[in-house]
Amino acid sequence: MWGLVAALCFCSGYFLSAACRSAWQSHYPELAAQWPGNGPFSLLGLYGAQTEEEVQYAARVQESAEHFPAYDPYVLENHSRSLLLDDGLTYLLMGLVQKALGNMTWTWVAVRLLCCLFWFVLVYFIVLRLSGDEALAFFTGAFVVGFSYLLTMDFVPALQWTPSFGALAHDVWALLSTGRTESVARLPRPGVDYSVLFLGTLLEIKAAESANIRWGVAAGICGGLMPEIHPDIWFTHMPAMFFLLFLSLFYKKLNRRNLATAAGVCLLLNVPFWAQHVAVMWGHSAAKQEFLDRACVLFTRRPHWEGLLYLACFAAVVLSGVQDAAVLWLGTFLAAAGLVVNSQILTGKDVLFFQNRYYVNIYVLFLILPWLQKKLRLSKTFWKTAGVLCLAACFLQSVSYAAIHFPFQGLRKSDAEALAWLRGRTPEDSVVLALNPEASLLIPVYTRDKVGFGSALEEVSDVPALTIARRVRAGLFNLGADQEKFYGDLTASYPGYGRRESDLREVPLRTFLRSIYFAWIPMPMLARDWDLAGKAEKSCSYRVDYVWVDAFAKRYLGPRFPKGARWRLAKVYDQGGVALYKVLPPAGAKD
């Protein structure tokens, strides 16, 4: 029951936001029409999302709901095996929810509710197993669901440390807000990923202390599937399994047969992932270099000093002489984390290991709280009260965010109507060409269609940068668009806009051209690929069924469009500033 309460406290703001939007649009339509997102309620747009990337992840969810196997949600021709292996299971599970509900916004809310519930229940049982104290387990579950992001310490640089009421108010807000994008609400990581990680912890502990080999098999399957959930958790969990197996040589209470079974099954299930990625991570070629750039791999040997804390926790566990399987698992997990976050010292490649602290610090909490309780012997009333206060604060925070953000949590009415037309009128897997980067992100989420070119985020579309450039330039060429102006906007430097400005119109959409179409691709590589693509703009051909034209596209198309376009275009939709054109066969061609 308390897990459901925690989930509702965390997610209550979404329902309030939907209600507030509905009330304003019903009673104050003139004011609501001035909102940047003046259409239907949505958590998935450039400004309503928990993070901008979630809109791109939602495209993979929609692809998984519509297709099995699911490949690239943007580019019809891309059937990359990497997209099946990397996070494929996560998107399959989320796609099943989308298939059942049929509404991406409420799919996002439903999955967040489920993740909150799973987090609470799994954390509760982990801490209960460690401490035997139900009240402490209740508090830890409530705290981790509502405020685990505080453990990242991301808020510290935002504090003012000034003795004044204004500074205090600022610091409280910074404490509660900074880093919240790394909470359970962010999908699929950490919401879905950490659910599986916590489950893997319970199964590994059970395998270590049980005589039944089925627990070893279950732990191995869970660990083996982690790369298909998200590799970041697997980077720590998998070596921790082998560390615990090694410790079983010295701790007789650990069931070595089960731990060996778990490690073996895990390794066997990991073979496809290794085969796909090892050569890419440790090789030398232009394609491999591009993969590393787009995967945000940092070429550095700089250490992450928090790794010393994790290793110190492991040392404390070993020196304490504890024999408990659960505590030994936490110790080995933290030892693995301490080594993994500093593996770049040897490899020279840092795969965003600083993000590992978002879940590893939760494991430090698992280790410390039962130890503190053993030392302090705080009453059950204390922990229950603290847990209830966490839930109350979580509820108030969720409601306050809804009161602030509800005007942004929606689509533009004109975009929503055009998307609805596409979903209802176009055959599945039609290809819509849109110059507007926002439209290119929204079309695969809210319709059954693909786009000419979409996100370059490696996790959702791994089309090579040169191919993206060729598709962009071919599209511009066939539309008769101003390529020089487009490239100027693509490569210009812009101020560092926040995700949620007071008015969408203050943030020109052209600032998103590079961050979406050519995400993380270094400027020299982009310039080279753009020049090479220019030589093939007339010969590069790919299927396009419809063209999306809005105010952003007209910036490059000019006032005479569709005159000057090399495609034969017929207008099939024109409403609210968005026009859709059907691409017809060339004159004289047979249908």
C-alpha positions as CSV (number, residue, x, y, z in Angstrom):
1,M,0.0,0.0,0.0
2,W,2.8,2.5,0.9
3,G,4.4,1.9,-2.4
4,L,1.3,3.0,-4.2
5,V,1.0,6.0,-1.9
6,A,4.6,7.0,-2.7
7,A,3.9,6.6,-6.4
8,L,0.8,8.8,-6.2
9,C,2.6,11.4,-4.1
10,F,5.4,11.7,-6.7
11,C,3.1,11.7,-9.8
12,S,0.1,13.7,-8.4
13,G,1.4,16.8,-10.1
14,Y,0.8,15.4,-13.6
15,F,-2.9,14.9,-12.9
16,L,-3.0,18.4,-11.4
17,S,-1.2,19.9,-14.4
18,A,-3.7,18.3,-16.8
19,A,-6.6,19.6,-14.7
20,C,-5.2,23.1,-14.5
21,R,-4.7,23.2,-18.3
22,S,-8.2,22.0,-18.9
23,A,-9.7,24.6,-16.4
24,W,-7.8,27.5,-18.0
25,Q,-8.6,26.5,-21.5
26,S,-12.2,26.2,-20.6
27,H,-12.6,29.4,-18.5
28,Y,-9.8,31.6,-19.9
29,P,-9.4,30.6,-23.5
30,E,-7.9,33.9,-24.6
31,L,-5.1,33.7,-22.0
32,A,-4.5,30.0,-22.6
33,A,-4.2,30.7,-26.3
34,Q,-1.1,32.7,-25.5
35,W,0.8,29.8,-24.0
36,P,3.7,28.5,-26.0
37,G,2.1,25.0,-25.8
38,N,-1.5,26.1,-26.3
39,G,-2.9,22.8,-27.4
40,P,-3.6,19.5,-25.6
41,F,-1.8,18.4,-22.4
42,S,1.5,16.6,-23.0
43,L,4.7,15.8,-21.1
44,L,6.6,15.2,-24.3
45,G,7.6,18.3,-26.2
46,L,10.7,20.5,-26.2
47,Y,9.5,22.4,-23.2
48,G,7.1,20.1,-21.3
49,A,9.4,17.2,-20.8
50,Q,11.4,16.2,-17.7
51,T,14.4,16.4,-20.0
52,E,14.7,17.3,-23.7
53,E,16.0,13.9,-24.5
54,E,12.8,12.2,-23.3
55,V,11.0,13.3,-26.5
56,Q,13.6,11.3,-28.4
57,Y,13.3,8.3,-26.2
58,A,9.5,8.4,-26.6
59,A,10.0,8.0,-30.4
60,R,11.6,4.6,-29.6
61,V,8.7,3.7,-27.4
62,Q,6.3,4.4,-30.2
63,E,8.4,2.4,-32.6
64,S,8.3,-0.5,-30.2
65,A,4.6,-0.2,-29.8
66,E,4.1,-0.3,-33.6
67,H,6.8,-2.8,-34.7
68,F,8.5,-6.0,-33.6
69,P,11.4,-6.0,-34.0
70,A,11.7,-2.3,-33.5
71,Y,14.5,-0.4,-35.2
72,D,15.1,3.3,-36.0
73,P,12.0,5.4,-35.1
74,Y,13.1,8.2,-37.5
75,V,14.8,6.8,-40.6
76,L,12.8,4.1,-42.3
77,E,15.7,2.4,-44.0
78,N,17.9,2.0,-40.9
79,H,17.7,-1.5,-39.5
80,S,20.7,-1.3,-37.2
81,R,21.3,-4.3,-34.9
82,S,22.6,-2.0,-32.3
83,L,19.1,-0.6,-31.8
84,L,17.9,-4.1,-31.0
85,L,20.6,-4.7,-28.4
86,D,21.0,-1.3,-26.8
87,D,18.0,-0.7,-24.4
88,G,15.9,-2.8,-26.7
89,L,14.2,-4.7,-23.8
90,T,13.4,-1.4,-22.0
91,Y,11.7,0.1,-25.0
92,L,9.8,-3.2,-25.7
93,L,8.3,-3.1,-22.2
94,M,7.4,0.6,-22.5
95,G,6.1,-0.1,-25.9
96,L,3.7,-2.6,-24.5
97,V,2.3,0.0,-22.2
98,Q,1.9,2.4,-25.1
99,K,0.2,-0.2,-27.1
100,A,-2.3,-0.8,-24.3
101,L,-3.0,2.9,-23.6
102,G,-2.5,4.4,-27.1
103,N,-1.6,7.9,-25.7
104,M,2.1,8.7,-25.2
105,T,1.6,11.3,-22.5
106,W,-0.4,8.9,-20.3
107,T,2.0,6.1,-21.1
108,W,4.8,8.3,-19.6
109,V,2.7,8.9,-16.5
110,A,1.8,5.2,-16.2
111,V,5.4,4.1,-16.5
112,R,6.5,6.7,-14.0
113,L,3.8,5.5,-11.5
114,L,5.0,1.9,-12.0
115,C,8.7,2.8,-11.6
116,C,7.9,4.7,-8.4
117,L,6.0,1.6,-7.1
118,F,8.8,-0.8,-8.1
119,W,11.5,1.5,-6.6
120,F,9.7,1.7,-3.3
121,V,8.9,-2.0,-3.0
122,L,12.4,-3.2,-4.1
123,V,14.3,-0.6,-1.9
124,Y,12.0,-1.6,1.0
125,F,12.9,-5.3,0.7
126,I,16.6,-4.5,0.2
127,V,16.8,-2.5,3.4
128,L,14.6,-4.9,5.3
129,R,16.9,-7.7,4.4
130,L,19.9,-5.6,5.6
131,S,18.4,-4.3,8.8
132,G,15.4,-6.3,9.7
133,D,13.7,-3.0,10.6
134,E,10.4,-2.3,8.7
135,A,10.3,1.3,9.8
136,L,13.8,2.0,8.5
137,A,12.9,0.2,5.3
138,F,9.8,2.3,4.9
139,F,11.8,5.5,5.3
140,T,14.5,4.5,2.9
141,G,11.9,3.5,0.3
142,A,10.1,6.9,0.6
143,F,13.4,8.9,0.6
144,V,14.8,7.1,-2.5
145,V,11.6,7.5,-4.5
146,G,11.2,11.1,-3.6
147,F,14.7,12.5,-3.2
148,S,17.4,10.1,-4.3
149,Y,18.7,12.8,-6.6
150,L,20.0,14.7,-3.5
151,L,22.6,11.9,-3.1
152,T,24.3,13.1,-6.3
153,M,25.2,16.3,-4.5
154,D,24.5,18.2,-7.8
155,F,22.9,21.0,-5.8
156,V,26.1,22.0,-3.9
157,P,27.4,24.4,-6.6
158,A,24.0,26.2,-6.7
159,L,24.0,27.1,-3.0
160,Q,24.7,30.7,-2.1
161,W,26.0,30.1,1.5
162,T,24.8,33.7,2.4
163,P,23.2,34.4,5.9
164,S,20.0,36.0,4.6
165,F,16.4,35.0,4.2
166,G,16.5,35.4,0.4
167,A,19.6,33.2,0.2
168,L,18.0,30.6,2.4
169,A,14.9,30.5,0.2
170,H,17.1,30.2,-2.9
171,D,19.2,27.4,-1.3
172,V,16.1,25.4,-0.3
173,W,14.7,25.7,-3.8
174,A,18.1,24.7,-5.2
175,L,18.3,21.8,-2.8
176,L,14.9,20.5,-3.9
177,S,15.2,21.2,-7.6
178,T,18.8,20.8,-8.8
179,G,19.3,17.4,-10.2
180,R,15.7,16.3,-10.1
181,T,16.0,15.4,-13.7
182,E,18.0,12.4,-12.5
183,S,15.1,11.2,-10.3
184,V,12.8,8.2,-10.8
185,A,10.7,10.4,-13.1
186,R,13.3,10.5,-15.8
187,L,12.6,7.8,-18.4
188,P,13.9,5.3,-19.3
189,R,17.0,6.0,-17.2
190,P,16.9,5.9,-14.2
191,G,13.3,5.1,-13.8
192,V,13.2,1.7,-15.6
193,D,16.9,0.9,-15.3
194,Y,17.3,1.2,-11.5
195,S,14.1,-0.9,-11.1
196,V,16.0,-3.8,-12.8
197,L,19.2,-2.9,-10.9
198,F,17.4,-3.1,-7.5
199,L,15.8,-6.4,-8.6
200,G,19.2,-7.8,-9.6
201,T,20.5,-6.9,-6.1
202,L,17.8,-8.9,-4.4
203,L,18.3,-11.9,-6.7
204,E,22.1,-11.8,-6.2
205,I,21.7,-11.7,-2.4
206,K,19.2,-14.6,-2.6
207,A,21.6,-16.6,-4.8
208,A,24.5,-16.0,-2.4
209,E,22.6,-17.3,0.7
210,S,20.3,-19.9,-0.8
211,A,21.0,-23.6,-1.6
212,N,18.5,-23.5,-4.5
213,I,20.3,-23.1,-7.8
214,R,17.2,-21.5,-9.3
215,W,18.2,-18.3,-7.5
216,G,21.6,-18.4,-9.3
217,V,19.9,-18.8,-12.6
218,A,17.4,-16.0,-11.9
219,A,20.2,-13.6,-10.8
220,G,22.2,-14.5,-13.9
221,I,19.3,-13.8,-16.2
222,C,18.6,-10.5,-14.6
223,G,22.3,-9.5,-14.8
224,G,22.6,-10.8,-18.4
225,L,19.7,-8.7,-19.6
226,M,21.0,-5.5,-18.2
227,P,22.7,-4.3,-21.4
228,E,19.3,-4.6,-23.1
229,I,17.9,-2.4,-20.3
230,H,20.7,0.1,-20.3
231,P,24.5,-0.6,-20.2
232,D,25.3,1.9,-17.4
233,I,23.9,-0.3,-14.7
234,W,25.5,-3.4,-16.2
235,F,29.0,-1.7,-16.2
236,T,28.9,-2.0,-12.4
237,H,26.6,-4.9,-11.7
238,M,28.4,-7.5,-13.9
239,P,31.9,-7.1,-12.4
240,A,30.4,-7.0,-8.9
241,M,28.9,-10.5,-9.6
242,F,32.4,-11.8,-10.3
243,F,33.9,-10.0,-7.3
244,L,31.4,-11.6,-5.1
245,L,32.2,-15.0,-6.6
246,F,35.8,-14.4,-5.8
247,L,34.9,-13.5,-2.2
248,S,33.1,-16.8,-1.9
249,L,36.5,-18.4,-1.8
250,F,37.1,-16.8,1.6
251,Y,33.5,-16.6,3.0
252,K,32.1,-20.0,3.5
253,K,28.5,-18.7,4.0
254,L,28.4,-17.6,0.4
255,N,27.0,-20.2,-1.9
256,R,29.8,-20.5,-4.5
257,R,27.8,-22.8,-6.9
258,N,24.9,-20.3,-7.1
259,L,27.2,-17.4,-7.6
260,A,29.2,-19.2,-10.3
261,T,25.9,-20.1,-12.0
262,A,24.8,-16.4,-11.8
263,A,28.1,-15.1,-13.2
264,G,28.1,-17.8,-16.0
265,V,24.6,-17.2,-17.1
266,C,25.2,-13.4,-17.1
267,L,28.3,-13.8,-19.2
268,L,26.6,-16.1,-21.7
269,L,23.7,-13.7,-22.2
270,N,26.1,-10.8,-22.6
271,V,27.8,-12.4,-25.7
272,P,25.7,-10.5,-28.3
273,F,26.4,-7.1,-26.6
274,W,30.1,-7.8,-26.4
275,A,30.2,-8.9,-30.0
276,Q,28.5,-5.8,-31.1
277,H,30.4,-3.2,-29.1
278,V,33.9,-4.3,-28.1
279,A,35.4,-3.7,-31.5
280,V,33.8,-0.3,-31.7
281,M,35.0,0.8,-28.3
282,W,38.6,-0.3,-28.9
283,G,39.5,0.3,-32.5
284,H,40.6,3.0,-34.8
285,S,38.6,4.2,-37.8
286,A,36.4,7.2,-38.8
287,A,33.2,5.3,-38.1
288,K,34.4,4.2,-34.7
289,Q,35.5,7.7,-33.8
290,E,32.1,9.0,-34.7
291,F,30.4,6.3,-32.6
292,L,32.6,7.4,-29.6
293,D,31.8,11.1,-30.1
294,R,28.1,10.5,-30.5
295,A,28.0,8.2,-27.5
296,C,29.6,11.0,-25.4
297,V,32.7,9.0,-24.7
298,L,35.3,11.4,-23.2
299,F,38.9,10.9,-24.0
300,T,40.5,11.5,-20.7
301,R,42.4,9.8,-17.9
302,R,41.2,12.2,-15.2
303,P,40.1,10.2,-12.1
304,H,36.7,10.5,-10.4
305,W,37.6,10.9,-6.8
306,E,34.3,9.6,-5.5
307,G,35.7,6.2,-6.5
308,L,37.9,6.3,-3.4
309,L,34.8,6.6,-1.2
310,Y,33.4,3.5,-2.8
311,L,36.6,1.5,-2.3
312,A,36.8,2.7,1.3
313,C,33.2,1.4,1.9
314,F,34.4,-2.0,0.5
315,A,37.4,-2.0,2.8
316,A,35.2,-1.1,5.8
317,V,33.0,-4.1,5.0
318,V,35.9,-6.5,4.7
319,L,37.7,-5.2,7.8
320,S,34.5,-5.4,9.9
321,G,34.5,-9.2,9.6
322,V,30.9,-9.3,8.6
323,Q,29.7,-12.6,7.1
324,D,26.2,-11.4,5.9
325,A,25.6,-12.1,2.2
326,A,23.6,-8.8,1.7
327,V,26.3,-6.6,3.2
328,L,29.1,-8.4,1.3
329,W,27.2,-7.9,-1.9
330,L,26.9,-4.1,-1.2
331,G,30.6,-4.1,-0.5
332,T,31.5,-5.8,-3.7
333,F,29.1,-3.6,-5.7
334,L,30.8,-0.5,-4.3
335,A,34.2,-2.0,-5.0
336,A,33.2,-2.6,-8.6
337,A,31.9,0.9,-8.8
338,G,35.1,2.4,-7.4
339,L,37.1,0.6,-10.1
340,V,34.7,1.2,-13.0
341,V,34.4,4.9,-12.5
342,N,38.2,5.2,-12.7
343,S,38.7,2.6,-15.5
344,Q,39.5,5.5,-17.9
345,I,42.8,5.9,-16.1
346,L,43.8,2.7,-17.9
347,T,41.7,2.9,-21.1
348,G,41.7,6.6,-21.7
349,K,37.9,6.4,-22.4
350,D,35.3,7.7,-20.0
351,V,31.8,6.5,-20.9
352,L,30.1,9.2,-18.8
353,F,31.1,7.3,-15.6
354,F,30.4,10.4,-13.5
355,Q,26.7,9.5,-14.0
356,N,27.3,6.2,-12.1
357,R,27.1,8.1,-8.8
358,Y,23.4,8.6,-9.5
359,Y,22.8,5.0,-8.5
360,V,26.0,4.0,-6.7
361,N,25.4,6.7,-4.0
362,I,22.0,5.0,-3.4
363,Y,24.0,1.8,-2.6
364,V,26.2,3.8,-0.2
365,L,22.9,4.8,1.6
366,F,21.9,1.2,1.7
367,L,25.1,0.4,3.5
368,I,25.2,3.4,5.9
369,L,21.6,3.5,7.2
370,P,21.4,0.0,8.7
371,W,24.9,0.7,10.3
372,L,23.7,4.0,11.7
373,Q,20.5,2.4,13.1
374,K,22.5,-0.3,14.8
375,K,24.7,2.4,16.4
376,L,21.9,4.9,17.3
377,R,19.0,2.6,17.8
378,L,16.4,5.2,16.8
379,S,12.8,4.4,17.5
380,K,10.4,3.0,14.9
381,T,8.3,6.1,15.4
382,F,11.2,8.3,14.3
383,W,11.7,6.4,11.0
384,K,8.0,6.2,10.3
385,T,7.6,9.9,10.9
386,A,10.6,10.7,8.8
387,G,9.1,8.5,6.0
388,V,5.7,10.2,6.2
389,L,7.4,13.6,6.0
390,C,9.3,12.5,2.9
391,L,6.1,11.5,1.2
392,A,4.4,14.8,2.3
393,A,7.3,16.8,0.9
394,C,7.3,14.8,-2.3
395,F,3.6,15.5,-2.7
396,L,4.0,19.3,-2.1
397,Q,6.9,19.4,-4.5
398,S,5.0,17.6,-7.2
399,V,2.0,19.9,-6.8
400,S,4.2,23.1,-6.8
401,Y,5.9,22.0,-10.0
402,A,2.6,21.4,-11.6
403,A,1.4,24.9,-10.6
404,I,4.5,26.4,-12.2
405,H,4.9,24.3,-15.3
406,F,1.4,23.5,-16.5
407,P,1.4,26.2,-19.2
408,F,4.4,24.6,-20.8
409,Q,3.2,21.0,-20.6
410,G,1.4,20.9,-23.8
411,L,1.8,20.9,-27.6
412,R,1.1,23.8,-29.8
413,K,-2.5,23.5,-31.0
414,S,-1.5,23.9,-34.7
415,D,1.1,21.1,-34.3
416,A,-1.3,18.8,-32.4
417,E,-3.9,19.2,-35.2
418,A,-1.4,18.5,-37.9
419,L,-0.1,15.4,-36.1
420,A,-3.6,14.1,-35.6
421,W,-4.2,14.5,-39.3
422,L,-1.1,12.5,-40.1
423,R,-2.0,9.8,-37.7
424,G,-5.5,9.4,-39.0
425,R,-4.9,9.9,-42.8
426,T,-1.4,8.5,-43.7
427,P,-0.4,4.9,-44.2
428,E,1.8,3.4,-41.5
429,D,5.5,4.2,-42.0
430,S,4.9,7.1,-44.4
431,V,7.9,9.4,-44.5
432,V,7.4,13.1,-43.6
433,L,10.1,15.6,-44.4
434,A,10.2,18.5,-41.9
435,L,12.9,21.1,-41.6
436,N,11.7,22.1,-38.2
437,P,13.7,20.1,-35.7
438,E,10.8,20.1,-33.2
439,A,8.4,18.7,-35.8
440,S,10.9,16.0,-36.7
441,L,11.0,14.9,-33.1
442,L,7.2,15.0,-32.6
443,I,6.1,13.2,-35.7
444,P,7.5,9.7,-34.8
445,V,6.1,10.1,-31.2
446,Y,2.5,11.1,-32.1
447,T,2.0,9.4,-35.4
448,R,2.9,6.1,-37.1
449,D,5.2,7.9,-39.5
450,K,8.9,8.3,-40.0
451,V,10.8,11.5,-41.0
452,G,13.4,12.4,-43.5
453,F,16.0,13.1,-40.8
454,G,15.6,13.1,-37.0
455,S,17.6,12.8,-33.9
456,A,21.3,12.0,-34.1
457,L,21.3,10.8,-30.5
458,E,23.1,7.5,-30.7
459,E,20.7,5.7,-28.4
460,V,17.7,6.3,-30.7
461,S,19.2,6.6,-34.2
462,D,22.7,5.5,-35.3
463,V,22.6,6.7,-38.9
464,P,26.1,7.9,-39.8
465,A,26.6,11.7,-39.8
466,L,27.6,11.7,-43.4
467,T,24.3,10.0,-44.3
468,I,22.4,12.5,-42.2
469,A,24.1,15.3,-44.0
470,R,23.3,13.8,-47.4
471,R,19.6,13.4,-46.5
472,V,19.4,16.9,-45.2
473,R,21.1,18.4,-48.2
474,A,19.1,16.3,-50.6
475,G,15.9,17.4,-48.9
476,L,16.9,21.0,-49.0
477,F,17.8,20.6,-52.7
478,N,14.5,19.0,-53.7
479,L,12.5,21.6,-51.8
480,G,14.4,24.5,-53.4
481,A,15.5,25.7,-50.0
482,D,18.3,28.1,-49.1
483,Q,21.0,25.7,-48.1
484,E,23.5,28.4,-47.2
485,K,21.1,30.0,-44.8
486,F,20.3,26.6,-43.2
487,Y,23.9,25.8,-42.8
488,G,24.6,29.2,-41.2
489,D,21.9,28.6,-38.7
490,L,23.1,25.0,-38.1
491,T,26.7,26.1,-37.3
492,A,26.0,29.4,-35.5
493,S,26.8,29.9,-31.8
494,Y,23.8,30.6,-29.6
495,P,23.4,31.6,-25.9
496,G,22.9,28.8,-23.5
497,Y,19.1,28.7,-23.3
498,G,17.4,26.7,-20.5
499,R,14.9,24.0,-21.2
500,R,12.0,26.0,-19.8
501,E,12.0,29.6,-20.8
502,S,9.1,31.9,-19.9
503,D,8.1,32.1,-23.5
504,L,8.9,29.6,-26.3
505,R,9.1,32.4,-28.8
506,E,12.2,33.8,-26.9
507,V,14.2,30.7,-27.9
508,P,14.6,30.5,-31.7
509,L,14.0,26.9,-32.9
510,R,17.1,27.2,-35.1
511,T,19.1,26.9,-31.9
512,F,18.0,23.2,-31.9
513,L,19.1,22.4,-35.4
514,R,22.5,21.1,-34.5
515,S,21.7,19.7,-31.1
516,I,19.0,17.5,-32.7
517,Y,20.0,16.7,-36.3
518,F,23.8,16.5,-35.5
519,A,23.9,15.9,-31.8
520,W,27.5,15.6,-30.3
521,I,29.1,15.5,-33.8
522,P,32.2,17.7,-33.6
523,M,32.2,20.8,-35.8
524,P,35.2,19.7,-38.0
525,M,33.4,16.4,-38.8
526,L,30.1,18.2,-39.5
527,A,31.8,20.7,-41.9
528,R,33.6,17.8,-43.7
529,D,30.4,15.8,-44.0
530,W,28.4,18.8,-45.1
531,D,30.8,19.5,-48.0
532,L,30.9,15.8,-49.0
533,A,27.1,15.7,-49.0
534,G,26.9,18.7,-51.2
535,K,28.5,16.7,-54.0
536,A,25.7,14.1,-53.8
537,E,22.7,16.3,-53.2
538,K,21.3,15.6,-56.7
539,S,21.9,11.9,-56.7
540,C,21.0,11.1,-53.0
541,S,17.5,9.7,-53.0
542,Y,15.3,8.4,-50.3
543,R,11.6,8.0,-49.9
544,V,9.5,11.0,-49.0
545,D,5.7,10.9,-48.9
546,Y,4.8,14.2,-47.3
547,V,6.4,17.6,-46.5
548,W,5.7,19.5,-43.3
549,V,5.8,23.3,-43.9
550,D,5.4,25.8,-41.0
551,A,6.8,29.2,-40.2
552,F,10.2,27.7,-39.4
553,A,10.4,25.9,-42.7
554,K,9.4,29.1,-44.6
555,R,12.5,30.8,-43.3
556,Y,14.4,28.7,-45.8
557,L,11.8,28.0,-48.5
558,G,10.9,31.5,-49.4
559,P,7.5,33.1,-50.2
560,R,7.1,31.4,-53.6
561,F,7.1,27.8,-52.3
562,P,6.0,25.3,-53.6
563,K,7.2,26.9,-56.8
564,G,10.8,26.2,-57.2
565,A,10.6,22.8,-55.5
566,R,11.9,19.9,-57.6
567,W,9.3,17.6,-56.3
568,R,5.7,17.7,-57.5
569,L,3.7,18.7,-54.4
570,A,0.0,18.8,-53.7
571,K,-1.3,20.6,-50.6
572,V,-3.5,18.2,-48.6
573,Y,-3.7,20.1,-45.3
574,D,-3.5,23.7,-44.3
575,Q,-4.5,24.8,-40.8
576,G,-3.2,27.0,-38.1
577,G,0.1,27.8,-39.8
578,V,1.0,24.2,-40.7
579,A,0.7,23.0,-44.2
580,L,1.2,19.4,-45.4
581,Y,2.1,18.5,-49.0
582,K,1.9,15.1,-50.6
583,V,4.8,14.3,-52.8
584,L,3.4,13.1,-56.1
585,P,5.2,10.9,-58.7
586,P,7.2,12.8,-61.3
587,A,5.2,13.9,-64.3
588,G,4.7,11.1,-66.7
589,A,5.6,8.4,-64.2
590,K,3.3,5.4,-63.7
591,D,1.7,5.2,-60.2
